[in-house]
């Protein structure tokens, strides 16, 4: 039986707040987010075992918020708890990715349509431009993914749909694993160009163009998926071991 794999040290900063019942929700959310980030960025791989005891030590909390964090990750389809072998990281399920992408398109196409109808305020426009410029300068896939998330969140929040985006975020964790692996340098530049096309169409009050640009943008993952499965088959359910290991830090393909 393999031993539990700890989080990278930078992912497990100690929590100095009181670890009582009132702190469980916040502590569980923080731990779940750190573990999710590590799984999405391939620092934890399918089959890696997570120990409640070790994770609680890493974060300086009791096992209760860790247990709650594991439940959240299980709901997101990232881990599975088994009676004999404990909690393990799950492989990526291609069917779940396609479903999450479908849901995301349904929501985000409506977001850009609503933003065209509302009008693009100057501060929102400036923030979207700032994020795209930062994306163009991003040195690695992890930073780019953070900026990409911020871009889509700003669009949703601009029309009062921040909660809708949070709901999407809760179901697209497996999708994010593929997005991370697909963000090589040329792919990042293509995504930046698509972001600019979306913003330009919204600013021009061109609803059909904005909707089509967002739809095409969110279809990008379906173009990337076959190549990612071929390169990293062990990350996916029902596939054999890979010839290449997924990148753990920069996200650049070797």
C-alpha positions, 0 to 999 in steps of 0.5 A: 500500500502506498503511503499518503502524499503530503501537499507541497510545503507552500500549499499547507500554511498553518492556520493560527485561528481557533479550530472550534466549531465556528472555524470548521467551515472556513478551515474546510474551505481553505483546505479544500481549495488548497487540495483542489489547487494541488490536484488541478496543477498535477502536484497530486496525481490519480492514486495518491492517498490523502491522510486526514492525520497528515493533512491536519498536521500540515494545516495545524487544524483538527481532523474535523475540517480536513474530513469536511474538505475531503467531502467537498473534494469528493462532491467535486469528483476529485477524490474518493474515500474507501474504507480500507485504502482511505481517500485517494485522488481520482483520475479525470473522467472525460464524460464529466468534463464534457458535461461541465463544459456544456453547463459552463457554456449555457451560463457564460453565453447568457452572461455576455448577452446580459452584459451587452444589454446592460452596457460595459461600464468603463471600470469593468472594461478597464479591469478586463483589459488589465487581466488580458494584458496580465495573461499575455505576460503570464510566465507559467500555466498556473498564473495564467489559469488564475488570471483566466478565472478572474476574467470570467468571474469579472464578466459574471459579477458585472451582471450580478451573476457572481453566484452563478459563476460560483456554482459553475466553479463547483462543478468544473474541477475536473475540467480545470485539470485539462485546462491547466495541462493544455495551457502551453505558451501558444495555447495561452496566446490563443486564449488571450486573443479570444478574450479580447474578441469577447470584450471587443464584441461586448464593447461594440454592443454586438450580442451575436458576436459576443455570444459566438465568441464566448461559445467558441472560446469555451469549446477550446477544451474539446479541441485540446482534450484528445491530445491531453488524453494521448500525452497523459493517459494515466490521468484519465479513467480507463487509460494506461500509464503515460510516457510523459509525466504531467508538469508540476510547476510551470505547466510547460509541456516537455 
